[in-house]
Amino acid sequence: MTRCPECDAEIDLDEDEVEEGEILSCAECDAELEVTQTHPVHLIVISDDEDEEEEEDEEDSEEESSAEEEEEPEEAE
Ligand SMILES: [Zn+2]
């Protein structure tokens, strides 16, 4: 008997009827499970929320655009 790795519920499947890479869903906890191995069947939980911890170093290089064109006052004399 295969069990859900998430909630440990029994999952009724025939290991002759599943294929590696097949996606199942647990009837108990609704988790998505991928068959990573058959004979015996091994399931992993596919977490749908991607919790990739990315440390983003956002360097806000504030480029102060000194677009102030200093026009030289023409001293017309
Ligand atoms: Zn489950």
N, CA, C, O and the ligand as a Tripos MOL2 file, in Angstrom:
@<TRIPOS>MOLECULE
protein
  309   307    78     0     0
PROTEIN
NO_CHARGES

@<TRIPOS>ATOM
      1 N           0.8500   -1.2070    0.0000 N.3       1 MET1
      2 CA          0.0000    0.0000    0.0000 C.3       1 MET1
      3 C           0.8810    1.2520    0.0000 C.2       1 MET1
      4 O           1.8110    1.3900    0.7950 O.2       1 MET1
      5 N           0.5630    2.1140   -0.8840 N.am      2 THR2
      6 CA          1.3000    3.3630   -0.9740 C.3       2 THR2
      7 C           0.6220    4.4080   -0.0970 C.2       2 THR2
      8 O          -0.6030    4.4970   -0.0160 O.2       2 THR2
      9 N           1.4460    5.1650    0.5320 N.am      3 ARG3
     10 CA          0.8830    6.2050    1.3840 C.3       3 ARG3
     11 C           1.2670    7.5840    0.8720 C.2       3 ARG3
     12 O           2.3120    7.7920    0.2550 O.2       3 ARG3
     13 N           0.3860    8.4920    1.1550 N.am      4 CYS4
     14 CA          0.6490    9.8720    0.7870 C.3       4 CYS4
     15 C           1.7680   10.4170    1.6710 C.2       4 CYS4
     16 O           1.6670   10.3730    2.8970 O.2       4 CYS4
     17 N           2.8130   10.9210    1.0680 N.am      5 PRO5
     18 CA          3.9090   11.4620    1.8820 C.3       5 PRO5
     19 C           3.5250   12.7300    2.6370 C.2       5 PRO5
     20 O           4.2260   13.1660    3.5500 O.2       5 PRO5
     21 N           2.4300   13.2930    2.2470 N.am      6 GLU6
     22 CA          2.0070   14.5330    2.8890 C.3       6 GLU6
     23 C           1.1630   14.2630    4.1270 C.2       6 GLU6
     24 O           1.4410   14.7870    5.2060 O.2       6 GLU6
     25 N           0.1350   13.4440    3.9650 N.am      7 CYS7
     26 CA         -0.7940   13.2570    5.0790 C.3       7 CYS7
     27 C          -0.8550   11.8010    5.5460 C.2       7 CYS7
     28 O          -1.5830   11.4590    6.4780 O.2       7 CYS7
     29 N          -0.0870   10.9720    4.8880 N.am      8 ASP8
     30 CA          0.0240    9.5790    5.2850 C.3       8 ASP8
     31 C          -1.2480    8.7710    5.0410 C.2       8 ASP8
     32 O          -1.4320    7.6930    5.6070 O.2       8 ASP8
     33 N          -2.0820    9.2850    4.2290 N.am      9 ALA9
     34 CA         -3.2910    8.5320    3.8840 C.3       9 ALA9
     35 C          -2.9310    7.4470    2.8840 C.2       9 ALA9
     36 O          -2.0000    7.5800    2.0900 O.2       9 ALA9
     37 N          -3.6730    6.4100    2.9480 N.am     10 GLU10
     38 CA         -3.4140    5.3270    2.0100 C.3      10 GLU10
     39 C          -3.9000    5.7030    0.6170 C.2      10 GLU10
     40 O          -5.0180    6.1790    0.4210 O.2      10 GLU10
     41 N          -3.0350    5.4760   -0.3110 N.am     11 ILE11
     42 CA         -3.4150    5.7690   -1.6830 C.3      11 ILE11
     43 C          -3.5440    4.4530   -2.4260 C.2      11 ILE11
     44 O          -2.6120    3.6550   -2.5250 O.2      11 ILE11
     45 N          -4.7220    4.2760   -2.9310 N.am     12 ASP12
     46 CA         -5.0210    3.0220   -3.5950 C.3      12 ASP12
     47 C          -4.5850    3.1040   -5.0530 C.2      12 ASP12
     48 O          -5.2940    3.6410   -5.9040 O.2      12 ASP12
     49 N          -3.4370    2.5750   -5.3080 N.am     13 LEU13
     50 CA         -3.0080    2.5280   -6.7030 C.3      13 LEU13
     51 C          -2.2730    1.2220   -6.9710 C.2      13 LEU13
     52 O          -1.7050    0.5800   -6.0870 O.2      13 LEU13
     53 N          -2.3230    0.8900   -8.1980 N.am     14 ASP14
     54 CA         -1.6780   -0.3410   -8.6190 C.3      14 ASP14
     55 C          -0.3200    0.0250   -9.2060 C.2      14 ASP14
     56 O          -0.2300    0.7910  -10.1650 O.2      14 ASP14
     57 N           0.6970   -0.5140   -8.6350 N.am     15 GLU15
     58 CA          2.0200   -0.1190   -9.1100 C.3      15 GLU15
     59 C           2.2980   -0.5790  -10.5420 C.2      15 GLU15
     60 O           3.2520   -0.1380  -11.1830 O.2      15 GLU15
     61 N           1.4590   -1.4540  -11.0110 N.am     16 ASP16
     62 CA          1.5790   -1.8450  -12.4130 C.3      16 ASP16
     63 C           0.8680   -0.8690  -13.3440 C.2      16 ASP16
     64 O           0.9940   -0.9230  -14.5670 O.2      16 ASP16
     65 N           0.1250    0.0130  -12.7150 N.am     17 GLU17
     66 CA         -0.6560    0.9370  -13.5390 C.3      17 GLU17
     67 C          -0.1450    2.3740  -13.4820 C.2      17 GLU17
     68 O          -0.6650    3.2690  -14.1480 O.2      17 GLU17
     69 N           0.8650    2.5580  -12.6840 N.am     18 VAL18
     70 CA          1.4110    3.9060  -12.6450 C.3      18 VAL18
     71 C           2.7520    3.9270  -13.3680 C.2      18 VAL18
     72 O           3.4470    2.9180  -13.4850 O.2      18 VAL18
     73 N           3.0700    5.0820  -13.8290 N.am     19 GLU19
     74 CA          4.3330    5.2490  -14.5250 C.3      19 GLU19
     75 C           5.1670    6.2890  -13.8100 C.2      19 GLU19
     76 O           4.6490    7.1680  -13.1220 O.2      19 GLU19
     77 N           6.4410    6.1700  -13.9850 N.am     20 GLU20
     78 CA          7.3270    7.1730  -13.4130 C.3      20 GLU20
     79 C           7.0290    8.5270  -14.0220 C.2      20 GLU20
     80 O           6.9080    8.6740  -15.2380 O.2      20 GLU20
     81 N           6.9150    9.4870  -13.1700 N.am     21 GLY21
     82 CA          6.6240   10.8330  -13.6510 C.3      21 GLY21
     83 C           5.1440   11.1350  -13.6780 C.2      21 GLY21
     84 O           4.7380   12.2530  -13.9960 O.2      21 GLY21
     85 N           4.3480   10.1570  -13.3500 N.am     22 GLU22
     86 CA          2.9080   10.3820  -13.3350 C.3      22 GLU22
     87 C           2.5200   11.2470  -12.1410 C.2      22 GLU22
     88 O           3.0640   11.1230  -11.0440 O.2      22 GLU22
     89 N           1.5830   12.1030  -12.3970 N.am     23 ILE23
     90 CA          1.1230   12.9980  -11.3410 C.3      23 ILE23
     91 C          -0.2080   12.4960  -10.8040 C.2      23 ILE23
     92 O          -1.1720   12.3100  -11.5470 O.2      23 ILE23
     93 N          -0.2340   12.2900   -9.5320 N.am     24 LEU24
     94 CA         -1.4690   11.8820   -8.8730 C.3      24 LEU24
     95 C          -1.8540   12.9690   -7.8760 C.2      24 LEU24
     96 O          -1.0550   13.8400   -7.5310 O.2      24 LEU24
     97 N          -3.0720   12.8920   -7.4390 N.am     25 SER25
     98 CA         -3.4410   13.8070   -6.3680 C.3      25 SER25
     99 C          -4.0540   13.0080   -5.2390 C.2      25 SER25
    100 O          -4.8350   12.0780   -5.4430 O.2      25 SER25
    101 N          -3.6730   13.4040   -4.0570 N.am     26 CYS26
    102 CA         -4.1670   12.7140   -2.8820 C.3      26 CYS26
    103 C          -5.6240   13.1070   -2.6410 C.2      26 CYS26
    104 O          -5.9910   14.2820   -2.6810 O.2      26 CYS26
    105 N          -6.4220   12.1030   -2.3960 N.am     27 ALA27
    106 CA         -7.8380   12.3680   -2.1610 C.3      27 ALA27
    107 C          -8.0670   12.9800   -0.7840 C.2      27 ALA27
    108 O          -9.0820   13.6300   -0.5340 O.2      27 ALA27
    109 N          -7.1140   12.7610    0.0890 N.am     28 GLU28
    110 CA         -7.2780   13.2410    1.4560 C.3      28 GLU28
    111 C          -6.8480   14.6980    1.6160 C.2      28 GLU28
    112 O          -7.6010   15.5380    2.1080 O.2      28 GLU28
    113 N          -5.6430   14.9650    1.1960 N.am     29 CYS29
    114 CA         -5.1210   16.3090    1.4570 C.3      29 CYS29
    115 C          -4.9750   17.1420    0.1900 C.2      29 CYS29
    116 O          -4.5430   18.2940    0.2330 O.2      29 CYS29
    117 N          -5.3390   16.5460   -0.9260 N.am     30 ASP30
    118 CA         -5.3420   17.2750   -2.1820 C.3      30 ASP30
    119 C          -3.9410   17.6570   -2.6730 C.2      30 ASP30
    120 O          -3.7710   18.5240   -3.5300 O.2      30 ASP30
    121 N          -2.9650   16.9850   -2.1060 N.am     31 ALA31
    122 CA         -1.6080   17.2940   -2.5290 C.3      31 ALA31
    123 C          -1.3220   16.6590   -3.8780 C.2      31 ALA31
    124 O          -1.8240   15.5830   -4.2050 O.2      31 ALA31
    125 N          -0.5240   17.3370   -4.6280 N.am     32 GLU32
    126 CA         -0.1080   16.7640   -5.8950 C.3      32 GLU32
    127 C           1.1140   15.8950   -5.6680 C.2      32 GLU32
    128 O           2.1070   16.3150   -5.0740 O.2      32 GLU32
    129 N           1.0110   14.6930   -6.1510 N.am     33 LEU33
    130 CA          2.0680   13.7290   -5.9130 C.3      33 LEU33
    131 C           2.6400   13.2390   -7.2290 C.2      33 LEU33
    132 O           1.9100   12.9400   -8.1740 O.2      33 LEU33
    133 N           3.9310   13.1640   -7.2710 N.am     34 GLU34
    134 CA          4.5670   12.6620   -8.4720 C.3      34 GLU34
    135 C           5.1710   11.3020   -8.1950 C.2      34 GLU34
    136 O           5.8190   11.0810   -7.1720 O.2      34 GLU34
    137 N           4.9460   10.4170   -9.1100 N.am     35 VAL35
    138 CA          5.5320    9.0900   -8.9980 C.3      35 VAL35
    139 C           6.9850    9.1780   -9.4590 C.2      35 VAL35
    140 O           7.2740    9.4290  -10.6280 O.2      35 VAL35
    141 N           7.8680    8.9680   -8.5240 N.am     36 THR36
    142 CA          9.2820    9.0420   -8.8800 C.3      36 THR36
    143 C           9.8590    7.6520   -9.1030 C.2      36 THR36
    144 O          10.9540    7.4920   -9.6420 O.2      36 THR36
    145 N           9.1160    6.6770   -8.6860 N.am     37 GLN37
    146 CA          9.6410    5.3250   -8.7600 C.3      37 GLN37
    147 C           8.4750    4.3450   -8.7380 C.2      37 GLN37
    148 O           7.4700    4.5530   -8.0580 O.2      37 GLN37
    149 N           8.6380    3.2930   -9.4880 N.am     38 THR38
    150 CA          7.6500    2.2160   -9.4060 C.3      38 THR38
    151 C           8.3520    0.9620   -8.9100 C.2      38 THR38
    152 O           9.5720    0.8360   -9.0120 O.2      38 THR38
    153 N           7.5910    0.0680   -8.3890 N.am     39 HIS39
    154 CA          8.1380   -1.2060   -7.8730 C.3      39 HIS39
    155 C           9.2390   -1.0090   -6.8460 C.2      39 HIS39
    156 O          10.3850   -1.2880   -7.1970 O.2      39 HIS39
    157 N           9.0330   -0.5800   -5.6760 N.am     40 PRO40
    158 CA          7.7220   -0.1270   -5.2000 C.3      40 PRO40
    159 C           7.4610    1.3210   -5.5990 C.2      40 PRO40
    160 O           8.3700    2.0620   -5.9740 O.2      40 PRO40
    161 N           6.2310    1.6830   -5.5080 N.am     41 VAL41
    162 CA          5.8620    3.0440   -5.8860 C.3      41 VAL41
    163 C           6.3680    4.0280   -4.8460 C.2      41 VAL41
    164 O           6.1480    3.8750   -3.6450 O.2      41 VAL41
    165 N           7.0410    5.0220   -5.3430 N.am     42 HIS42
    166 CA          7.4890    6.0650   -4.4400 C.3      42 HIS42
    167 C           6.9200    7.3920   -4.9160 C.2      42 HIS42
    168 O           7.0130    7.7560   -6.0880 O.2      42 HIS42
    169 N           6.3380    8.0870   -3.9760 N.am     43 LEU43
    170 CA          5.6940    9.3480   -4.3150 C.3      43 LEU43
    171 C           6.3810   10.5070   -3.6170 C.2      43 LEU43
    172 O           6.8470   10.3930   -2.4830 O.2      43 LEU43
    173 N           6.4290   11.5990   -4.3080 N.am     44 ILE44
    174 CA          6.8980   12.8290   -3.6730 C.3      44 ILE44
    175 C           5.8070   13.8770   -3.8120 C.2      44 ILE44
    176 O           4.9830   13.8350   -4.7250 O.2      44 ILE44
    177 N           5.8280   14.7950   -2.9000 N.am     45 VAL45
    178 CA          4.8400   15.8710   -2.9380 C.3      45 VAL45
    179 C           5.3640   16.9840   -3.8270 C.2      45 VAL45
    180 O           6.5080   17.4250   -3.7150 O.2      45 VAL45
    181 N           4.5120   17.4030   -4.6810 N.am     46 ILE46
    182 CA          4.8650   18.5600   -5.4940 C.3      46 ILE46
    183 C           4.2430   19.7810   -4.8410 C.2      46 ILE46
    184 O           3.0250   19.9610   -4.8530 O.2      46 ILE46
    185 N           5.0570   20.5720   -4.3020 N.am     47 SER47
    186 CA          4.5310   21.7760   -3.6620 C.3      47 SER47
    187 C           4.2420   22.8120   -4.7340 C.2      47 SER47
    188 O           5.0790   23.1430   -5.5750 O.2      47 SER47
    189 N           3.0430   23.2930   -4.6620 N.am     48 ASP48
    190 CA          2.6590   24.2170   -5.7260 C.3      48 ASP48
    191 C           3.0640   25.6550   -5.4470 C.2      48 ASP48
    192 O           3.1150   26.4940   -6.3470 O.2      48 ASP48
    193 N           3.3450   25.9140   -4.1960 N.am     49 ASP49
    194 CA          3.8420   27.2690   -3.9590 C.3      49 ASP49
    195 C           5.3620   27.2670   -3.9890 C.2      49 ASP49
    196 O           6.0360   26.6360   -3.1750 O.2      49 ASP49
    197 N           5.8440   27.9780   -4.9320 N.am     50 GLU50
    198 CA          7.2840   27.9910   -5.1180 C.3      50 GLU50
    199 C           7.9360   28.8840   -4.0740 C.2      50 GLU50
    200 O           7.9130   30.1130   -4.1380 O.2      50 GLU50
    201 N           8.5060   28.1970   -3.1300 N.am     51 ASP51
    202 CA          9.1420   28.9450   -2.0490 C.3      51 ASP51
    203 C          10.6490   29.0500   -2.2670 C.2      51 ASP51
    204 O          11.4630   28.6310   -1.4450 O.2      51 ASP51
    205 N          10.9550   29.5980   -3.3540 N.am     52 GLU52
    206 CA         12.3770   29.7450   -3.6280 C.3      52 GLU52
    207 C          12.8980   31.0110   -2.9600 C.2      52 GLU52
    208 O          12.5210   32.1380   -3.2810 O.2      52 GLU52
    209 N          13.7610   30.7550   -2.0410 N.am     53 GLU53
    210 CA         14.2880   31.9110   -1.3320 C.3      53 GLU53
    211 C          15.4000   32.5620   -2.1310 C.2      53 GLU53
    212 O          16.5420   32.1050   -2.1820 O.2      53 GLU53
    213 N          15.0140   33.5980   -2.7180 N.am     54 GLU54
    214 CA         16.0040   34.3060   -3.5120 C.3      54 GLU54
    215 C          16.3620   35.6040   -2.8200 C.2      54 GLU54
    216 O          15.5310   36.4830   -2.5950 O.2      54 GLU54
    217 N          17.6030   35.6750   -2.5040 N.am     55 GLU55
    218 CA         18.0310   36.9140   -1.8750 C.3      55 GLU55
    219 C          18.4260   37.9060   -2.9510 C.2      55 GLU55
    220 O          19.4910   37.8480   -3.5650 O.2      55 GLU55
    221 N          17.5250   38.7800   -3.1250 N.am     56 GLU56
    222 CA         17.7850   39.7460   -4.1840 C.3      56 GLU56
    223 C          18.4630   40.9830   -3.6160 C.2      56 GLU56
    224 O          17.9520   41.6780   -2.7380 O.2      56 GLU56
    225 N          19.5910   41.2010   -4.1480 N.am     57 ASP57
    226 CA         20.3010   42.4130   -3.7400 C.3      57 ASP57
    227 C          20.0480   43.4930   -4.7730 C.2      57 ASP57
    228 O          20.7720   43.6860   -5.7500 O.2      57 ASP57
    229 N          19.0020   44.1490   -4.4860 N.am     58 GLU58
    230 CA         18.6870   45.1960   -5.4420 C.3      58 GLU58
    231 C          19.4590   46.4600   -5.1240 C.2      58 GLU58
    232 O          19.1710   47.2020   -4.1850 O.2      58 GLU58
    233 N          20.4230   46.6470   -5.9370 N.am     59 GLU59
    234 CA         21.2200   47.8480   -5.7170 C.3      59 GLU59
    235 C          20.5740   49.0120   -6.4470 C.2      59 GLU59
    236 O          20.5900   49.1360   -7.6710 O.2      59 GLU59
    237 N          20.0340   49.8130   -5.6390 N.am     60 ASP60
    238 CA         19.3990   50.9780   -6.2330 C.3      60 ASP60
    239 C          20.4120   52.0920   -6.4090 C.2      60 ASP60
    240 O          20.5390   53.0040   -5.5920 O.2      60 ASP60
    241 N          21.0860   51.9800   -7.4570 N.am     61 SER61
    242 CA         22.0520   53.0360   -7.7300 C.3      61 SER61
    243 C          21.3050   54.2330   -8.3020 C.2      61 SER61
    244 O          20.9670   54.3160   -9.4830 O.2      61 SER61
    245 N          21.0860   55.1120   -7.4080 N.am     62 GLU62
    246 CA         20.3240   56.2740   -7.8380 C.3      62 GLU62
    247 C          21.1920   57.2190   -8.6430 C.2      62 GLU62
    248 O          22.0100   57.9830   -8.1310 O.2      62 GLU62
    249 N          20.9670   57.1180   -9.8700 N.am     63 GLU63
    250 CA         21.7320   58.0140  -10.7270 C.3      63 GLU63
    251 C          21.0080   59.3400  -10.8170 C.2      63 GLU63
    252 O          20.0130   59.5040  -11.5230 O.2      63 GLU63
    253 N          21.5320   60.2300  -10.1000 N.am     64 GLU64
    254 CA         20.8920   61.5340  -10.1240 C.3      64 GLU64
    255 C          21.2300   62.2350  -11.4250 C.2      64 GLU64
    256 O          22.3360   62.7170  -11.6690 O.2      64 GLU64
    257 N          20.2390   62.2530  -12.1960 N.am     65 SER65
    258 CA         20.4660   62.8570  -13.4960 C.3      65 SER65
    259 C          20.5310   64.3730  -13.3600 C.2      65 SER65
    260 O          19.5320   65.0700  -13.1850 O.2      65 SER65
    261 N          21.7210   64.8140  -13.4490 N.am     66 SER66
    262 CA         21.8980   66.2650  -13.3530 C.3      66 SER66
    263 C          21.7060   66.8600  -14.7430 C.2      66 SER66
    264 O          22.6320   67.2660  -15.4440 O.2      66 SER66
    265 N          20.4860   66.8740  -15.0550 N.am     67 ALA67
    266 CA         20.1680   67.3430  -16.3930 C.3      67 ALA67
    267 C          19.9400   68.8470  -16.4080 C.2      67 ALA67
    268 O          19.3740   69.4300  -17.3330 O.2      67 ALA67
    269 N          20.4090   69.4180  -15.3430 N.am     68 GLU68
    270 CA         20.2170   70.8650  -15.3040 C.3      68 GLU68
    271 C          21.3030   71.5510  -16.1350 C.2      68 GLU68
    272 O          22.4530   71.6930  -15.7200 O.2      68 GLU68
    273 N          20.9000   71.9430  -17.2600 N.am     69 GLU69
    274 CA         21.8690   72.5990  -18.1220 C.3      69 GLU69
    275 C          22.0810   74.0350  -17.6650 C.2      69 GLU69
    276 O          21.2160   74.9070  -17.7500 O.2      69 GLU69
    277 N          23.2560   74.2030  -17.1930 N.am     70 GLU70
    278 CA         23.5340   75.5630  -16.7280 C.3      70 GLU70
    279 C          23.9310   76.4410  -17.9070 C.2      70 GLU70
    280 O          25.0430   76.3840  -18.4300 O.2      70 GLU70
    281 N          23.0140   77.2040  -18.2670 N.am     71 GLU71
    282 CA         23.2950   78.0780  -19.3970 C.3      71 GLU71
    283 C          24.0380   79.3150  -18.9330 C.2      71 GLU71
    284 O          23.6200   80.0470  -18.0350 O.2      71 GLU71
    285 N          25.1070   79.4930  -19.5640 N.am     72 GLU72
    286 CA         25.8790   80.6830  -19.1660 C.3      72 GLU72
    287 C          25.1730   81.9280  -19.6750 C.2      72 GLU72
    288 O          24.8950   82.1080  -20.8600 O.2      72 GLU72
    289 N          24.9140   82.7420  -18.7220 N.am     73 PRO73
    290 CA         24.2470   83.9840  -19.1430 C.3      73 PRO73
    291 C          25.1410   84.8360  -20.0220 C.2      73 PRO73
    292 O          26.2600   85.2010  -19.6600 O.2      73 PRO73
    293 N          24.6200   85.1240  -21.1480 N.am     74 GLU74
    294 CA         25.4190   85.8840  -22.0810 C.3      74 GLU74
    295 C          25.4530   87.3460  -21.6510 C.2      74 GLU74
    296 O          24.4450   88.0530  -21.6470 O.2      74 GLU74
    297 N          26.6050   87.7400  -21.3080 N.am     75 GLU75
    298 CA         26.6940   89.1380  -20.8840 C.3      75 GLU75
    299 C          26.9750   90.0150  -22.1130 C.2      75 GLU75
    300 O          28.1090   90.3460  -22.4580 O.2      75 GLU75
    301 N          25.9350   90.3330  -22.6930 N.am     76 ALA76
    302 CA         26.0740   91.1340  -23.8760 C.3      76 ALA76
    303 C          26.3230   92.5810  -23.4910 C.2      76 ALA76
    304 O          25.5390   93.2340  -22.8030 O.2      76 ALA76
    305 N          27.3960   93.0080  -23.9520 N.am     77 GLU77
    306 CA         27.6690   94.3920  -23.5830 C.3      77 GLU77
    307 C          28.0030   95.2190  -24.8080 C.2      77 GLU77
    308 O          28.2630   96.4170  -24.6920 O.2      77 GLU77
    309 ZN         -2.4450   13.2770    1.3300 Zn       78 ZN78
@<TRIPOS>BOND
     1     1     2 1
     2     2     3 1
     3     3     4 2
     4     3     5 am
     5     5     6 1
     6     6     7 1
     7     7     8 2
     8     7     9 am
     9     9    10 1
    10    10    11 1
    11    11    12 2
    12    11    13 am
    13    13    14 1
    14    14    15 1
    15    15    16 2
    16    15    17 am
    17    17    18 1
    18    18    19 1
    19    19    20 2
    20    19    21 am
    21    21    22 1
    22    22    23 1
    23    23    24 2
    24    23    25 am
    25    25    26 1
    26    26    27 1
    27    27    28 2
    28    27    29 am
    29    29    30 1
    30    30    31 1
    31    31    32 2
    32    31    33 am
    33    33    34 1
    34    34    35 1
    35    35    36 2
    36    35    37 am
    37    37    38 1
    38    38    39 1
    39    39    40 2
    40    39    41 am
    41    41    42 1
    42    42    43 1
    43    43    44 2
    44    43    45 am
    45    45    46 1
    46    46    47 1
    47    47    48 2
    48    47    49 am
    49    49    50 1
    50    50    51 1
    51    51    52 2
    52    51    53 am
    53    53    54 1
    54    54    55 1
    55    55    56 2
    56    55    57 am
    57    57    58 1
    58    58    59 1
    59    59    60 2
    60    59    61 am
    61    61    62 1
    62    62    63 1
    63    63    64 2
    64    63    65 am
    65    65    66 1
    66    66    67 1
    67    67    68 2
    68    67    69 am
    69    69    70 1
    70    70    71 1
    71    71    72 2
    72    71    73 am
    73    73    74 1
    74    74    75 1
    75    75    76 2
    76    75    77 am
    77    77    78 1
    78    78    79 1
    79    79    80 2
    80    79    81 am
    81    81    82 1
    82    82    83 1
    83    83    84 2
    84    83    85 am
    85    85    86 1
    86    86    87 1
    87    87    88 2
    88    87    89 am
    89    89    90 1
    90    90    91 1
    91    91    92 2
    92    91    93 am
    93    93    94 1
    94    94    95 1
    95    95    96 2
    96    95    97 am
    97    97    98 1
    98    98    99 1
    99    99   100 2
   100    99   101 am
   101   101   102 1
   102   102   103 1
   103   103   104 2
   104   103   105 am
   105   105   106 1
   106   106   107 1
   107   107   108 2
   108   107   109 am
   109   109   110 1
   110   110   111 1
   111   111   112 2
   112   111   113 am
   113   113   114 1
   114   114   115 1
   115   115   116 2
   116   115   117 am
   117   117   118 1
   118   118   119 1
   119   119   120 2
   120   119   121 am
   121   121   122 1
   122   122   123 1
   123   123   124 2
   124   123   125 am
   125   125   126 1
   126   126   127 1
   127   127   128 2
   128   127   129 am
   129   129   130 1
   130   130   131 1
   131   131   132 2
   132   131   133 am
   133   133   134 1
   134   134   135 1
   135   135   136 2
   136   135   137 am
   137   137   138 1
   138   138   139 1
   139   139   140 2
   140   139   141 am
   141   141   142 1
   142   142   143 1
   143   143   144 2
   144   143   145 am
   145   145   146 1
   146   146   147 1
   147   147   148 2
   148   147   149 am
   149   149   150 1
   150   150   151 1
   151   151   152 2
   152   151   153 am
   153   153   154 1
   154   154   155 1
   155   155   156 2
   156   155   157 am
   157   157   158 1
   158   158   159 1
   159   159   160 2
   160   159   161 am
   161   161   162 1
   162   162   163 1
   163   163   164 2
   164   163   165 am
   165   165   166 1
   166   166   167 1
   167   167   168 2
   168   167   169 am
   169   169   170 1
   170   170   171 1
   171   171   172 2
   172   171   173 am
   173   173   174 1
   174   174   175 1
   175   175   176 2
   176   175   177 am
   177   177   178 1
   178   178   179 1
   179   179   180 2
   180   179   181 am
   181   181   182 1
   182   182   183 1
   183   183   184 2
   184   183   185 am
   185   185   186 1
   186   186   187 1
   187   187   188 2
   188   187   189 am
   189   189   190 1
   190   190   191 1
   191   191   192 2
   192   191   193 am
   193   193   194 1
   194   194   195 1
   195   195   196 2
   196   195   197 am
   197   197   198 1
   198   198   199 1
   199   199   200 2
   200   199   201 am
   201   201   202 1
   202   202   203 1
   203   203   204 2
   204   203   205 am
   205   205   206 1
   206   206   207 1
   207   207   208 2
   208   207   209 am
   209   209   210 1
   210   210   211 1
   211   211   212 2
   212   211   213 am
   213   213   214 1
   214   214   215 1
   215   215   216 2
   216   215   217 am
   217   217   218 1
   218   218   219 1
   219   219   220 2
   220   219   221 am
   221   221   222 1
   222   222   223 1
   223   223   224 2
   224   223   225 am
   225   225   226 1
   226   226   227 1
   227   227   228 2
   228   227   229 am
   229   229   230 1
   230   230   231 1
   231   231   232 2
   232   231   233 am
   233   233   234 1
   234   234   235 1
   235   235   236 2
   236   235   237 am
   237   237   238 1
   238   238   239 1
   239   239   240 2
   240   239   241 am
   241   241   242 1
   242   242   243 1
   243   243   244 2
   244   243   245 am
   245   245   246 1
   246   246   247 1
   247   247   248 2
   248   247   249 am
   249   249   250 1
   250   250   251 1
   251   251   252 2
   252   251   253 am
   253   253   254 1
   254   254   255 1
   255   255   256 2
   256   255   257 am
   257   257   258 1
   258   258   259 1
   259   259   260 2
   260   259   261 am
   261   261   262 1
   262   262   263 1
   263   263   264 2
   264   263   265 am
   265   265   266 1
   266   266   267 1
   267   267   268 2
   268   267   269 am
   269   269   270 1
   270   270   271 1
   271   271   272 2
   272   271   273 am
   273   273   274 1
   274   274   275 1
   275   275   276 2
   276   275   277 am
   277   277   278 1
   278   278   279 1
   279   279   280 2
   280   279   281 am
   281   281   282 1
   282   282   283 1
   283   283   284 2
   284   283   285 am
   285   285   286 1
   286   286   287 1
   287   287   288 2
   288   287   289 am
   289   289   290 1
   290   290   291 1
   291   291   292 2
   292   291   293 am
   293   293   294 1
   294   294   295 1
   295   295   296 2
   296   295   297 am
   297   297   298 1
   298   298   299 1
   299   299   300 2
   300   299   301 am
   301   301   302 1
   302   302   303 1
   303   303   304 2
   304   303   305 am
   305   305   306 1
   306   306   307 1
   307   307   308 2
@<TRIPOS>SUBSTRUCTURE
     1 MET1         2 RESIDUE 1 A MET
     2 THR2         6 RESIDUE 1 A THR
     3 ARG3        10 RESIDUE 1 A ARG
     4 CYS4        14 RESIDUE 1 A CYS
     5 PRO5        18 RESIDUE 1 A PRO
     6 GLU6        22 RESIDUE 1 A GLU
     7 CYS7        26 RESIDUE 1 A CYS
     8 ASP8        30 RESIDUE 1 A ASP
     9 ALA9        34 RESIDUE 1 A ALA
    10 GLU10       38 RESIDUE 1 A GLU
    11 ILE11       42 RESIDUE 1 A ILE
    12 ASP12       46 RESIDUE 1 A ASP
    13 LEU13       50 RESIDUE 1 A LEU
    14 ASP14       54 RESIDUE 1 A ASP
    15 GLU15       58 RESIDUE 1 A GLU
    16 ASP16       62 RESIDUE 1 A ASP
    17 GLU17       66 RESIDUE 1 A GLU
    18 VAL18       70 RESIDUE 1 A VAL
    19 GLU19       74 RESIDUE 1 A GLU
    20 GLU20       78 RESIDUE 1 A GLU
    21 GLY21       82 RESIDUE 1 A GLY
    22 GLU22       86 RESIDUE 1 A GLU
    23 ILE23       90 RESIDUE 1 A ILE
    24 LEU24       94 RESIDUE 1 A LEU
    25 SER25       98 RESIDUE 1 A SER
    26 CYS26      102 RESIDUE 1 A CYS
    27 ALA27      106 RESIDUE 1 A ALA
    28 GLU28      110 RESIDUE 1 A GLU
    29 CYS29      114 RESIDUE 1 A CYS
    30 ASP30      118 RESIDUE 1 A ASP
    31 ALA31      122 RESIDUE 1 A ALA
    32 GLU32      126 RESIDUE 1 A GLU
    33 LEU33      130 RESIDUE 1 A LEU
    34 GLU34      134 RESIDUE 1 A GLU
    35 VAL35      138 RESIDUE 1 A VAL
    36 THR36      142 RESIDUE 1 A THR
    37 GLN37      146 RESIDUE 1 A GLN
    38 THR38      150 RESIDUE 1 A THR
    39 HIS39      154 RESIDUE 1 A HIS
    40 PRO40      158 RESIDUE 1 A PRO
    41 VAL41      162 RESIDUE 1 A VAL
    42 HIS42      166 RESIDUE 1 A HIS
    43 LEU43      170 RESIDUE 1 A LEU
    44 ILE44      174 RESIDUE 1 A ILE
    45 VAL45      178 RESIDUE 1 A VAL
    46 ILE46      182 RESIDUE 1 A ILE
    47 SER47      186 RESIDUE 1 A SER
    48 ASP48      190 RESIDUE 1 A ASP
    49 ASP49      194 RESIDUE 1 A ASP
    50 GLU50      198 RESIDUE 1 A GLU
    51 ASP51      202 RESIDUE 1 A ASP
    52 GLU52      206 RESIDUE 1 A GLU
    53 GLU53      210 RESIDUE 1 A GLU
    54 GLU54      214 RESIDUE 1 A GLU
    55 GLU55      218 RESIDUE 1 A GLU
    56 GLU56      222 RESIDUE 1 A GLU
    57 ASP57      226 RESIDUE 1 A ASP
    58 GLU58      230 RESIDUE 1 A GLU
    59 GLU59      234 RESIDUE 1 A GLU
    60 ASP60      238 RESIDUE 1 A ASP
    61 SER61      242 RESIDUE 1 A SER
    62 GLU62      246 RESIDUE 1 A GLU
    63 GLU63      250 RESIDUE 1 A GLU
    64 GLU64      254 RESIDUE 1 A GLU
    65 SER65      258 RESIDUE 1 A SER
    66 SER66      262 RESIDUE 1 A SER
    67 ALA67      266 RESIDUE 1 A ALA
    68 GLU68      270 RESIDUE 1 A GLU
    69 GLU69      274 RESIDUE 1 A GLU
    70 GLU70      278 RESIDUE 1 A GLU
    71 GLU71      282 RESIDUE 1 A GLU
    72 GLU72      286 RESIDUE 1 A GLU
    73 PRO73      290 RESIDUE 1 A PRO
    74 GLU74      294 RESIDUE 1 A GLU
    75 GLU75      298 RESIDUE 1 A GLU
    76 ALA76      302 RESIDUE 1 A ALA
    77 GLU77      306 RESIDUE 1 A GLU
    78 ZN78       309 GROUP 0 **** ****
